[in-house]
């Protein structure tokens, strides 16, 4: 497979490292959250200027846009979680948890979310009120990332002890626990074909685990020089993008892990510090963000 890569946009405005991105209401829009506490909405159809929708206490590490209600959830390293009504442009509710928040995911078809946090805490919270329903602490080390299975009530959560733990997404009943990465598991992604779980970690390795064989290891590649911060599969599933602390974004064949392109500063005028997050807006557009306070937009086309 051959691909072409071109940079189509560069967005600036944050005053600190950008830690998370979240898709918006359509394929031209998305949200960014950063160490400056700002949450910004961007709409590529309207130009390269962003709109600040909130300012939070602490660095914004996790966000999710809720299309049905036009609301946005965001969590910070100080433990604050907020719900924004984007139509009314106002805060609906907020809560202060007893730990920093690294990731959050609303469970599809349910009225609650899973929150992964510092010191190994996991929580179930009601979406509308942020009321705590359940608190677990399966590890003493940080719970770093959450992946929801596309069709089953299952979630995988990565921890800073390197382990990957698989739970029921409805009640956090544990199913499996296995060693994912040396030092820490930083990112997880269930594949769209529901066959594999992909993971990346502080050991800079990209791994594939077979879901239907109790998460037996399938493939492993030394993908980057430093920590893999994020994995995102392209809509349609043929490509995989990884973001790393080594300042690069890499594009892979999502099945074979064949490396197709390295997007770095030298070749593409890309990021000059750690790349912390990335999302696909559609099958051709990828958005990346990192410690250099920049958001870059890429067009990636499969040429075959």
VENCOR-V126903 format. One record per helix or strand of 3 or more residues. SS is the DSSP state (H for helix, E for strand). FROM is the first residue (numbers start at 0). TO is the last residue. If there is no record, write none. Layout:
ss: (SS:SS)
from: (FROM:FROM)
to: (TO:TO)
This chain:
ss: (E:E:E:E:H:E:E:E:E:E:E:E:H:E:E:E:E:E:E:E:E:E:H:E:E:E:E:E:H:E:E:E)
from: (2:17:28:37:43:50:59:70:79:89:100:111:117:120:131:142:153:162:173:184:195:204:210:215:227:238:248:258:264:274:284:294)
to: (10:22:33:42:45:54:65:75:84:95:105:116:119:125:136:147:158:167:178:189:200:209:212:221:232:243:252:262:267:279:289:301)
